[in-house]
Amino acid sequence: MNNNAGLFDLTGRVACVTGASAGLGQQAAAALAAAGAKVVGVARRAEALEEWAEQTGTNAATVAADLSQRNQIADIAAKIVAPFGAPDIMVHAAGINTREVADNVTDEGWDITMNLNLAAPFFLSQAFVPAMKAKGWGRIVNFASLQTTRAFPGGISYGASKAGIGQLTRAMAEAWSKHGINVNAIGPGFFPTELTGPVFADPDRAARNAAQTCIGRNGALEDINGPLLFLCSDASAYVTGQVLMVDGGFTAK
């Protein structure tokens, strides 16, 4: 008998994925639903969320909300709980990159970046920690970035927020893992998403990025599935406070 057969099975779990209207967020939501979880997708664009939910079926629900509005986090959390109960799994894929160069960074650009990329993952997770503690089980997956450790042009506010995600992940793990809540982060390399649209719009730049990886190509959306399921399941029972780079080896070179 294979005792490892159920390590990645999420049947009976409730998950919430932010940024589920497109890109890696939607890919994450689909992967968790396929593994058996009931999934609540959160994003600003209600129509795109509904399309995803219709394709996914009865195990999917949606909450249209703007997570950059910190004073709305409590209300958003209440809406997330409504369909299936409090989530066991939180995946924070929502993010913004204003691409403002250092000399042109604005208060508005800085604030929305920090609120959405850094504050929302903490405060939304904090709202669900009591329920995870009560069960003695939880999984929180933040989204880091190549810019968690690398400086890119036009990435002052984005890079600062993603560097913060690295430390936030460790600090959340230190605070909550003793209660069975493991907190880790995924650091995607270059994947074809709306956020990286300007990169892939330049074929030469995209080719240079692919050449920088050890594998020799940029990411495909489905490349996120395995690492995500690992960090959201019993398979990662003794893994917490880590940033797993899913970048084809970009940061290894």
C-alpha positions as CSV (number, residue, x, y, z in Angstrom):
1,M,0.0,0.0,0.0
2,N,1.3,3.5,-0.9
3,N,1.1,5.5,2.3
4,N,1.9,8.7,0.3
5,A,-1.1,8.5,-2.0
6,G,-3.1,11.1,-0.1
7,L,-0.3,13.6,0.5
8,F,-1.5,16.0,-2.1
9,D,-5.3,15.3,-1.8
10,L,-7.2,18.4,-0.7
11,T,-10.6,16.8,-0.4
12,G,-12.5,18.4,2.4
13,R,-10.3,21.5,2.5
14,V,-11.5,25.0,1.9
15,A,-9.1,27.3,0.0
16,C,-9.1,31.0,-0.8
17,V,-7.0,32.4,-3.7
18,T,-6.6,36.1,-4.3
19,G,-6.0,37.4,-7.8
20,A,-8.0,34.5,-9.2
21,S,-9.4,36.4,-12.1
22,A,-6.3,35.7,-14.3
23,G,-2.8,34.5,-14.6
24,L,-1.1,32.5,-11.9
25,G,-3.9,33.3,-9.4
26,Q,-6.5,31.7,-11.6
27,Q,-4.1,28.8,-12.4
28,A,-3.6,28.3,-8.6
29,A,-7.4,28.3,-8.0
30,A,-8.0,25.8,-10.7
31,A,-5.2,23.5,-9.4
32,L,-6.6,23.5,-5.9
33,A,-10.1,22.8,-7.1
34,A,-8.8,19.9,-9.2
35,A,-7.1,18.5,-6.1
36,G,-10.4,18.4,-4.3
37,A,-10.6,21.7,-2.4
38,K,-13.6,24.0,-2.3
39,V,-12.1,27.3,-3.6
40,V,-13.1,30.9,-3.1
41,G,-11.6,33.1,-5.7
42,V,-11.1,36.8,-4.9
43,A,-10.3,39.6,-7.4
44,R,-11.6,42.9,-8.5
45,R,-13.0,41.8,-11.9
46,A,-16.4,40.1,-11.1
47,E,-17.0,38.9,-14.7
48,A,-13.7,37.1,-15.1
49,L,-14.2,35.5,-11.7
50,E,-17.6,34.3,-12.7
51,E,-16.3,32.7,-15.9
52,W,-13.7,30.8,-13.8
53,A,-16.3,29.6,-11.3
54,E,-18.7,28.4,-14.1
55,Q,-15.8,26.4,-15.6
56,T,-14.9,24.9,-12.2
57,G,-18.3,23.9,-10.9
58,T,-19.9,23.6,-7.5
59,N,-16.6,23.6,-5.7
60,A,-16.0,27.3,-6.7
61,A,-17.3,30.5,-5.3
62,T,-16.3,34.1,-5.9
63,V,-15.8,37.4,-4.0
64,A,-15.4,40.6,-6.1
65,A,-13.3,42.9,-4.0
66,D,-10.4,45.4,-4.0
67,L,-7.8,44.1,-1.5
68,S,-5.8,47.3,-1.8
69,Q,-8.4,49.0,0.4
70,R,-7.2,48.0,3.9
71,N,-10.2,49.3,5.7
72,Q,-12.3,46.7,3.8
73,I,-10.3,43.6,4.7
74,A,-12.7,42.6,7.6
75,D,-15.7,42.8,5.3
76,I,-13.9,40.9,2.5
77,A,-13.0,38.2,5.0
78,A,-16.6,37.8,6.1
79,K,-17.6,37.4,2.4
80,I,-14.9,34.8,1.9
81,V,-16.2,32.7,4.8
82,A,-19.8,32.7,3.6
83,P,-19.8,30.0,0.8
84,F,-17.9,27.1,2.5
85,G,-16.7,28.3,5.9
86,A,-13.3,29.6,7.0
87,P,-10.5,28.6,4.6
88,D,-7.9,26.1,5.6
89,I,-5.6,27.3,2.8
90,M,-4.8,30.9,1.8
91,V,-3.0,31.7,-1.4
92,H,-2.1,35.3,-1.9
93,A,-1.5,35.7,-5.7
94,A,-3.0,39.2,-6.1
95,G,-0.4,41.9,-6.9
96,I,0.4,45.0,-8.8
97,N,3.5,46.4,-10.4
98,T,3.3,50.1,-11.2
99,R,6.7,50.0,-13.0
100,E,7.4,53.5,-11.8
101,V,11.1,54.4,-12.1
102,A,12.8,55.6,-8.9
103,D,12.7,59.3,-9.8
104,N,9.0,59.1,-10.6
105,V,7.6,57.0,-7.7
106,T,4.4,58.6,-6.5
107,D,2.6,58.4,-3.1
108,E,-0.4,56.8,-4.7
109,G,1.7,54.2,-6.6
110,W,3.7,53.3,-3.5
111,D,0.6,53.0,-1.2
112,I,-1.4,50.8,-3.5
113,T,1.6,48.5,-4.1
114,M,2.3,48.1,-0.4
115,N,-1.3,47.7,0.5
116,L,-2.0,45.0,-2.1
117,N,1.3,43.2,-2.3
118,L,2.3,43.2,1.3
119,A,-0.4,44.4,3.7
120,A,-3.3,42.3,2.3
121,P,-1.5,39.0,2.6
122,F,-0.9,39.6,6.3
123,F,-4.2,41.1,7.4
124,L,-6.3,38.7,5.4
125,S,-4.4,35.8,6.8
126,Q,-4.6,37.2,10.3
127,A,-8.4,37.2,9.9
128,F,-8.5,33.4,9.3
129,V,-5.7,32.3,11.7
130,P,-8.2,31.8,14.7
131,A,-10.1,29.2,12.7
132,M,-6.9,27.5,11.5
133,K,-5.6,27.4,15.1
134,A,-8.9,25.8,16.2
135,K,-8.4,23.0,13.6
136,G,-4.7,22.7,14.3
137,W,-4.0,22.9,10.5
138,G,-3.5,25.6,8.0
139,R,-1.5,26.5,4.9
140,I,-0.7,30.1,3.8
141,V,1.2,30.6,0.6
142,N,2.4,34.1,-0.2
143,F,3.6,35.1,-3.7
144,A,7.2,36.4,-3.7
145,S,9.1,37.3,-6.9
146,L,12.5,37.4,-8.6
147,Q,12.5,40.9,-7.1
148,T,12.4,39.5,-3.6
149,T,16.2,39.3,-4.0
150,R,17.0,41.0,-7.3
151,A,16.7,44.7,-8.4
152,F,15.0,45.3,-11.7
153,P,14.5,48.6,-13.5
154,G,11.3,50.4,-12.6
155,G,10.9,48.1,-9.6
156,I,11.4,50.3,-6.5
157,S,8.0,49.9,-4.9
158,Y,7.3,46.5,-6.3
159,G,10.7,45.1,-5.3
160,A,10.4,46.6,-1.8
161,S,7.0,44.9,-1.4
162,K,8.2,41.6,-2.6
163,A,11.4,41.7,-0.4
164,G,9.0,42.4,2.4
165,I,7.1,39.2,1.4
166,G,10.2,37.2,2.1
167,Q,10.5,38.4,5.6
168,L,6.7,38.4,6.2
169,T,6.7,34.8,5.3
170,R,9.4,33.9,7.8
171,A,7.7,36.1,10.5
172,M,4.3,34.6,9.9
173,A,5.8,31.1,10.1
174,E,7.5,32.0,13.4
175,A,4.2,33.3,14.9
176,W,1.8,30.6,13.7
177,S,3.5,27.3,12.7
178,K,3.5,26.1,16.3
179,H,-0.3,25.9,15.9
180,G,-0.1,23.7,12.7
181,I,-0.2,26.7,10.3
182,N,2.6,26.4,7.8
183,V,3.5,29.6,5.9
184,N,5.6,29.6,2.8
185,A,6.0,31.6,-0.4
186,I,6.3,30.8,-4.1
187,G,8.7,33.0,-6.1
188,P,7.6,32.8,-9.8
189,G,10.1,33.5,-12.5
190,F,8.9,34.9,-15.8
191,F,5.4,33.5,-16.6
192,P,3.1,34.9,-19.3
193,T,0.6,36.9,-17.2
194,E,-1.0,40.3,-17.3
195,L,1.6,41.5,-14.8
196,T,4.5,40.5,-17.1
197,G,2.8,41.6,-20.3
198,P,5.4,44.3,-21.1
199,V,8.1,41.6,-20.8
200,F,6.6,39.1,-23.1
201,A,5.6,41.9,-25.5
202,D,9.3,42.2,-26.3
203,P,10.4,38.9,-27.9
204,D,14.1,39.7,-27.5
205,R,13.7,40.5,-23.8
206,A,11.6,37.3,-23.3
207,A,14.3,35.3,-25.1
208,R,17.0,36.8,-22.9
209,N,15.1,35.9,-19.8
210,A,14.6,32.3,-21.0
211,A,18.3,32.1,-21.7
212,Q,19.1,33.2,-18.1
213,T,17.3,30.2,-16.7
214,C,19.0,26.8,-16.1
215,I,16.2,25.0,-17.9
216,G,16.3,27.3,-21.0
217,R,12.7,28.5,-21.2
218,N,10.3,30.8,-19.5
219,G,7.5,29.4,-17.3
220,A,4.2,28.0,-18.5
221,L,1.2,28.5,-16.2
222,E,0.9,24.8,-15.3
223,D,4.5,24.8,-13.9
224,I,3.0,26.4,-10.8
225,N,0.7,23.4,-10.0
226,G,3.1,21.0,-8.4
227,P,4.9,23.4,-6.1
228,L,1.6,25.0,-5.1
229,L,0.0,21.7,-4.3
230,F,3.1,20.7,-2.3
231,L,2.9,23.8,-0.1
232,C,-0.9,23.6,0.3
233,S,-1.1,20.0,1.3
234,D,0.1,17.5,3.9
235,A,3.1,16.9,1.7
236,S,4.7,20.0,3.2
237,A,4.0,19.1,6.9
238,Y,7.6,19.9,7.9
239,V,8.2,22.9,5.6
240,T,7.6,26.4,6.8
241,G,9.1,29.9,6.5
242,Q,10.6,29.1,3.1
243,V,10.6,30.9,-0.3
244,L,10.4,28.3,-3.1
245,M,11.7,29.9,-6.3
246,V,9.7,28.5,-9.3
247,D,11.9,30.1,-11.9
248,G,13.6,27.4,-14.0
249,G,16.8,28.2,-12.2
250,F,16.9,31.9,-13.1
251,T,18.1,32.9,-9.6
252,A,20.7,30.0,-9.6
253,K,22.8,31.7,-12.3
